[in-house]
Amino acid sequence: MATSHIFRIMFVNQGKVYEVYARKVNHGELFGFIEVEELVFGERSSVVLDPSEERIKGEFAGVKRTFLPMHSVLRIDEVKKQGVSKITALEGAANVTQFPMPMFSAPPSEKK
């Protein structure tokens, strides 16, 4: 019996925390990026629609896969069942900007 994996990915984008669910997560083909494929959103069969999920669903409409910068990813969890995708404000970050950090450091120079 094949198990279906669901991943919850939390990342920061333009001062907001995004929480999305996907079936595939990989280190990606692009250096420094996390590849997220097969985004999963709630079913439209319910009468009550969540406006926050509809907003994020609209933002990722037509996206086959997305590449997230590694430094913007807060966490990736493998979960048993899907939750509600949402966008929330990043608390306490109004005046704070992350200092750019190199993804890798150059090897130490050899002394001759």
Secondary structure, DSSP 8 states (H G I E B T S, - for coil): -----EEEEEEEETTEEEEEEEEEEE--SSTTEEEEEEEE---TTSSS--HHHHHHHHHTTT-SEEEEEGGGEEEEEEESS----EEEE-TT-SS-------SS--------
